[in-house]
Amino acid sequence: MAEIDLKQISGLMSVKLGKPIVLTASEKVGSGYHSDGFKLTAQDGTCYFLKYIKSHDLGFEFPERRIASLHVSDGMNRRAQNSPAALGVIVSDQGKAIMLPELTETTQVYEIQEYGEGDSVSYSKILADNISKTHVDDEDRTRLEAIADLLVKIHSHKHPATDPQRLAAVYNDGIRNMLTNPELSVMVLSEFPNDYQILDLDGQKEIIGLMYENIKAWMGRSDRLTALHGDFWGANIFFRPDGTCWVIDFSRIPWGDPAIDAGWFMSQFLWYYHSTGNPYFRELIDAWLDIYGKKSGDEELLKAIPLVLGWIGIVQIYPRWFPDIDVKIGRKFINHIKDILKQKRFVWDD
């Protein structure tokens, strides 16, 4: 049962409504999988409805998504100009509580973090500058070592839950996100033309099916659950002049399989390899898998990497972002991705 601090909520509602509100009683009036509903009664007899999210799985594995769900409910009520009216979303933690501001179509939403040194250079730029290199050298390996150390540090953070079912639910949510996150696979594929030369409708359905097969094969593997970056690639990784690196823009998938990040990073080399034919990028992949694999101790890395590569294959041939992609190269690349998904492990295409 939810622990409802009537005094705390009374104070927030008093500020919101501009008049004293003293809540004296709560009564549970409904229950579903997602949430419980309560009727709150004030001293003057006025009643209010409180919705409390109780689910910690099937889409509500982490608190940020629970907040988003209730913001959606609050906004729906407001748009309908419903009476009784919506009053807001409350966030409470360890005795402290706030009522969040209302969100409308004109609301601007920002996230801010520290930025590293201004004279740092992104790893994407380093790769672009190295496009004509033919072999991996010590400088390349040193950079990959630093990036692997950074990623292993991110992955060292473990979920605080101890209940095995909760941990499995969080892990499953992370790998499902490769299909269901609104920024990832299904969203992008839905904009592909049915007759797209690189991947027509039958091919689109095939790759979704292959991704789903790989996801199902890893369900419940909470022993692999780690914190993730969720967009770990060269544009978000920066090197200082002293050779140390830092990362920005955590997003999309807060918890899941570490191979999601490791494969996401590797995928930029895979695309360069297919688009240029330069063996340097193949060597970079082999070096990365060796370096990250040893530092992380992940003996299942090659088998888990397909969890992310379906998405990478899709986005790299996305016609909106890459309208001038060479059809022959695009087909070769996506066919390699499909072969990886079919074999359920990373393999080369020769």
Sequence and secondary structure as in RCSB ss.txt:
>XXXX:A:sequence
MAEIDLKQISGLMSVKLGKPIVLTASEKVGSGYHSDGFKLTAQDGTCYFLKYIKSHDLGFEFPERRIASLHVSDG
MNRRAQNSPAALGVIVSDQGKAIMLPELTETTQVYEIQEYGEGDSVSYSKILADNISKTHVDDEDRTRLEAIADL
LVKIHSHKHPATDPQRLAAVYNDGIRNMLTNPELSVMVLSEFPNDYQILDLDGQKEIIGLMYENIKAWMGRSDRL
TALHGDFWGANIFFRPDGTCWVIDFSRIPWGDPAIDAGWFMSQFLWYYHSTGNPYFRELIDAWLDIYGKKSGDEE
LLKAIPLVLGWIGIVQIYPRWFPDIDVKIGRKFINHIKDILKQKRFVWDD
>XXXX:A:secstr
     HHHHHHHHHHHHTS   EEEEEEEEE SSEEEEEEEETTS EEEEEEE   STT SSHHHHHHHHHHHHH
HHHHTT SS    EEEEETTEEEEE    TT           TT EEHHHHHHHTTT  S  HHHHHHHHHHHHH
HHHHHT   S   HHHHHHHHHHHHHHHHHSTTSHHHHHTTS TT SSS HHHHHHHHHHHHHHHHHHTT GGG 
EE  SS SGGGEEE TTS EEE    S SEE HHHHHHHHHHHHHHHHHHH  HHHHHHHHHHHHHHHHHHT TT
HHHHTHHHHHHHHHHHT TTT TT  HHHHHHHHHHHHHHHHHTS     
